[in-house]
Amino acid sequence: MLAQTPDFYRAERVGTLYVPDVAAAVQAGQALGLPPAEKDARRVLLLLVDPQVDFVHTDGALSVPGAVEDTRRTIAWIFAHVGALTRIAVSLDSHIPTQIFFPTWWLGPQGEHPAPFTPITAAEVEAGRWKPLFEPQWSRHYVRELEARAKKTLMIWPYHTLMGTPGHSITPALYEAIIYHAAARAAQPILLPKGTLPKTEHYSLLEPEVKVPGEPQGELNRAFVDELTHYERIYVAGQAKSHCVLETLGTVMRVFADRPQEIAKWHVLTDCMSSVAHPEIDFEAQAEETLARYAERGLKLTTSREAM
């Protein structure tokens, strides 16, 4: 474990928008003189789920309470373990303004679009309470499939992580830490865009909620699932615990259901993630209950303070 914090890092800047000092991060990382990651006898991956401005910053479009503090702990963990960390992979929620979970897709009987955090049920769609403005046949199929297979109701979200906007970016202080690690270990970060397909939600970084065969990002990302099996240990952090982190872990539990040795590799940094706040739904309690079930099946729940 390394004790030093690089000179370029300022903890008070976490959660603020600025241009990352890539040159300083590269210089500081290279100055450590660490061996390249390809020489690691034990391969360790840090998987960062959607650590983006719109989720992390308090003024983000879909700000997650506690995410700034989560990110500080994540950055400190990277600095502490840079010499033992082989690779960092980062998912990026990536949207356009017209998608099935945004207000633009639906219209009510008075000509109104649904407000953010409005649930839309299959029964309401069948009854004409909400009408899809795009791909009506698929939209009706989608809400039915979502309820029947994923056991979820379609949720309308605020516009967030729109490609080309600052909200889509990795929060700058964390970006610097990622580049610092990449320079220190000569290991390119893995960037994983998700959510670009308008016809489906894409919480899990590994698969969409409803499959769209033949479309980019329309099915399980089998190539990255295979990549994950080449690590001896995988740590998970990011936002939001109640949604994209939890759904990613749900995919892991399903895909590796008959390979408990793979599930045992996964370690969730529980103090490096928080749940979406909702006035009527206790997402945190739901997440805790689900994680407890996963832990019974071998998933490791840990914190950034515990030894690697």
Secondary structure, DSSP 4 states (H G I P E B T S, - for coil): ------TT--GGGTTS-----HHHHHHHHHHT-PPPGGG-SS-EEEEEE--BHHHHSTTSTTPPTTHHHHHHHHHHHHHHHTTT--EEEEEEE-B-S--TTSGGGEE-TTSPPPPTT-EE-HHHHHTTSSEESS-HHHHHHHHHHHHHTS---EE---S-SBTTSGGGSBPHHHHHHHHHHHHHHT-PPEEEEE---TTS---STT--SS--TTSTTSS--HHHHHHHTT-SEEEEEES-IIIIIHHHHHHHHHHTTT-HHHHTTEEEEGGG--PPP-SS--HHHHHHHHHHHHHHTT-EEE-TTS--
